[in-house]
Every structure is written in C-alpha cells, then in structure tokens.
C-alpha cells in the first residue's frame, strides 16, 4: 500500500516538534540534567567504551548494544558535548514524526485525525530521551508500525528485531505479536510450507544475523549475550520498586493530595482518556481482526483494525509489564497517540469522543507552556555551568564549588551524569549509573578507590528522585567517605574535605 504524500505531513509534524523543543530548551539543556543525571550518561558511555571499559561487565548498562554502537557512530561525527547529544535526541524525535506520518498516510486518516496528530505530537515524542536507547527504540518501533500499516508484517518484524538490540523491551513484545499474526494468517490460508514461512521471516532473520555478527565483533559475544535479554532492566525495576499499579510509577496517576484539577489539567487526563478511547475501539477491532486474518483481501479498514488492535495490546503490555517511574508515561506514548488517531470516527458517539480527546490533549499543554516560560525567565546560560541553562543561585553555588576545588584532587559522588567530562579538574569517570540495581560490584570498588584518592568530594542534592534515591551508600563507599568532613552544605551541593 502506498504512503504517497507522507513527506509534507512529516515536515509539518517535525516543525511542531521543533517548536516544542525551542519552548522547552532550558529544560533540554539543563546543567544538572547533563552533569548529574541520565542525559549525561550518553556522554559517559562513549567515554568509557573508548577507554576500553565493557558494558555490563565493567559498568552497569540496562539497554542494548545497538544503542551504544549508534552512540559511538554519532559522536565520531558530532562533538561529545551536551549539545551534540541533544542533536541526537532531536534526530530521534524527527524520526518518530516521520514514521507516524507514514502510518497516517498508509491508513488514509481523515483531516480531523491528522489534526489530532498535530496537537498530540508533542506528547508522542520525549523532549529529550534519557538515553539514546530510548530514542533509537522509538524510531524503530514507529517505523515498524508504519510497515505494518502498509500491510508488510515481514518488514515490521525486521524493524522490531532491530529494536530488541537497541533496548530489549517492547521489541520482544511487538515481535511476538507480529509473529503470531503471521503464523495465524498462514494457518488460515493453509500456507504452512517452509518456503512461505521463510519469505515472511527472512528480512528479520537477515537483520538479526547481521546485528549479532556486528555487535559480537565490536563488543564481544559474551557482552552481546548478556545485553540481549532484559535481565539488567528487570533487576533494576525490582530494586527501585518500579511499576504502574503498586510501585513508584503509581505516583503518576495517584499522587499524594491530588484533586480533580490534577486530572483535568495535566497529561494524566489526556493519557487516561486516550487509553479508554483506544481500548473502547480495540474491542470490536479485535473481533474483526480475528475474522479477517488469512483472507486474501487487503483493505485499509482491515489494516486499520489491525493497527488499533496492535497499539492497544502493546500499550497494555507497557502498563502491565514495562511501566517504570512516574515520568515513564511517555516512554511509549507514540503507541497510544498513533492508535487513538487510527480509530474510525464514522458514527456520532465516537466522533464526539474523539473531538473531546483533541480538546483534552490541547488543554494539557497549558502547564507545559507556563512552566517553560517560567524557566526561560529564571534560567540562563553561563560559562560557569558549561554554557548550559541553570538558575543564578545554582551558578553561584557551583562557582563556589569550583573555587574551593581549585588545585585539589576532586571527586564527584553522584547517581549519573558527565560532570567529569565537562570539568577536567574532576577525577576521571569509572562508571555510568551509580544506583541500586544497576551498579556492578567492580564499579563499587572503583568508586571507593576514586573517593579514597581525592582531597575533596562533591555530592549533589538528588536531581532524580523518580529514578533513584540519590546514590546508593554501600559499605565500600561509606568506608571511603569516613575520613571526610562536611565543609559546605548548600542548597544544590555538599562539599566534603579530607580531615587533616
């Protein structure tokens, strides 16, 4: 099925994405985000790999090796800076926008459905992906959706296979779904011959074999084997009590003290309304998919039903299996947005519900706009904070940190980030995520040794309570910190000096 006309739509959606990025720029290029939080680990990973450290073995890493390979390739052409990483993140955003445009054209969405995409595209992409693995997975999954919408489950399966090597999560579930649809269609058509099966799985097999060969050569077969399964991610989720219903993720839909204003004026309203709308449409769509699988006809209506069913199933899998911390709602929000947009609005109740969804979605941007304007007013770029955005108060405190640390051996003890790359006076990096469930035993030993060799230790206030409770205090790091006494207690940073 042709997707002719998708390029103008992709350009329009991409323009909206870029406008939202411009509005949120102080948040995207936030100093603390890169110095002491997840965004900075994208710089850290490149540094560690280039210095001979091996993921999973030498430093904790819960994602796939394809993301590291993409990271290495990107930073060969682009400077290893926060701005360079944000450019990679924006590239992934635009890839998602293009894939959604292809899906929309393949399903021949109506103007009002396209209007919803323009309104909701800011919720379908993440302003800045915490790790390149998230962005790369989003691009691959979204293009797999576009191929499935065109009627090519085989090409979709090849893309979801690649997604497994970027991040071993949704790619597995989507691949299983596509394989089930392919198998059921073959059974219904009585085409179970090996040749027919090979034709369907051949693209995925080629992609899988090539990636196994490339990643195995670059990183080693043992590392590839350990990264291909979500064991690290699952251990991390358990250690940090992630989850939608009873874990920390429940704060997203049940925060303390929440009233109706929270549900009506924030993204939870859109997310809940779109979820209910998609599931409502998926129930009859699932029945039609079951009835039509294996038929020789290939109509837009049949492919639309399959997309609605697939997006609803994958969205539910995200809620029940993959939902992490309270801000994880947008990890796979593109599935929710694309699925809701694909729902037919041929009869009045659903048309009214869809129009209400458009209004609800538009209303969720009010807080975002107000918050972003406030950040533009309260934050600015400063050489003291590596020309990244920060408040004047943080700039003054960080300048004091640098002054007290001048000419001394300094170590920063923090959850994540790349402050050591941004400020060469800090002792070199030895790991990525110093957080319970992710840190390897060898990282703990190296971190303790790094602290022991320092004269000054800087500990930032936690900037990522949704991800990790500051840093894990282990017996090894406690012993290393014992000779230090607190010299400065600031709002953003604490400075410890070795007792004389």
Secondary structure by P-SEA (a helix, b strand, c coil): ccccaaaaaaaaaaaaaaaaaaaacccccccccccccccaaaaaaaaaaaacccccccccccccaaaaaaaaaaaacccccaaaaaaaaaaaaaaaaaaaaaaaaaacccaaaaaaaaaccccccccccccaaaaaaaaaaaaaaaaaaaccaaaaaaaaaaaaaacccaaaaaaaaaaaaaaaaaaaaccccaaaaaaaaaaaaaaaaaaaaaaaaaccaaaaaaaccaaaaaaaaaaacccccccccccccccccccaaaaaccaaaaaaaaaaaaaaaaaaaaaaaaaccccccccaaaaaaaaaaaaaaaaaaaaaccccccccccccaaaaaaaaaaccccccaaaaaaaaaaaaaaaaaaaaaaaaaaaaacbbbbcccccccccaaaaaaaaaaaaaacccccccccccccccccccccccccccccccccccaaaaaaaaaaaaaccbbbbcccccccccccccccaaaaaaacccccccccccbbbbcccc
